[in-house]
Amino acid sequence: MPQPIDTTSTRSAGQNRLGWRQFAIWVVATIVGGPIVYLLPQQALALVDGESWLLVAIWSVAGLVFGALAGTIVGLLQRLALRGSVQWADKWVSGTVIGWAIGGAILMALTNVSYTASIDNSNNILTMWIGTMAWFALGVGIGLGQWLVLRQHLRRAGWWVVATALGWGLSVVVILIAIQNATQLIEAGGMIGVAAVLLIVGPGVSSIPGIVTGLILNVLISQNNLSTNRYYP
């Protein structure tokens, strides 16, 4: 039998919604986590070779490990942002670690499939589609892990999974735009151009889901505080 959810659990002392300073910390957390879950596994596996199915499995495990690492760092930073606003801030880390681990495993598995498709198949549309789905999958994984925490305290927590997937999916747009302009920028600026690309693409890709989820979290908290009754899912 479903257990009642106390919709007043977010009514902690102080503010409920994330303030600007808290919001900034929230976004910085995702900026830090993005490169860890995506770039570090590829660097660690740069010299690993094997059968295609084995590589997919290896990349998935690497995504799981580095995803858990990223989730730990992101979770701790976001807990700092949540403290003073909600009473369940301490629970956030575990859900974030689980979500980033799941999302990281799927992201790296699909990334490897995308790379293989780009080599074995001249169909760039297929490669792009797989790569795009990889980032949506990362968002779904992260959202599901964090939903395990949110569903205990906020109404309509299911929208969190949708928002997280959308946020990371939109980051693909930044990647595609960057790819189209990176070559010209690098050729024009040399090493300065390379540094500019890294400084723009990295934070740009990871900041989008941070902004989207931060806004959605404030909406969910605000809607939750409009109700003084208990909610049964």
Buried (B, 14 or more C-beta within 10 A) or exposed (E): EEEEBEBBBBBBEEEBBBBEEBBBBBBBBBBBBBBBBBEBBBEEBEEEEEEEEEBBBBBBBBBBBBBBBBBBBBBBBBBBBBBBBBBBBEBBBBBBBBBBBBBBBBBBBBBBBBBBBBEEEEEEEEBBEBBBBBBBBBBBBBBBBBBBBBBBBBBBBEBBBEBBBBBBBBBBBBBEEBEEEBEEBBEEEEEEBEEBBBEBBBBBBBBBBBBBBBBBBBBBBEBBBEEEEEBEE
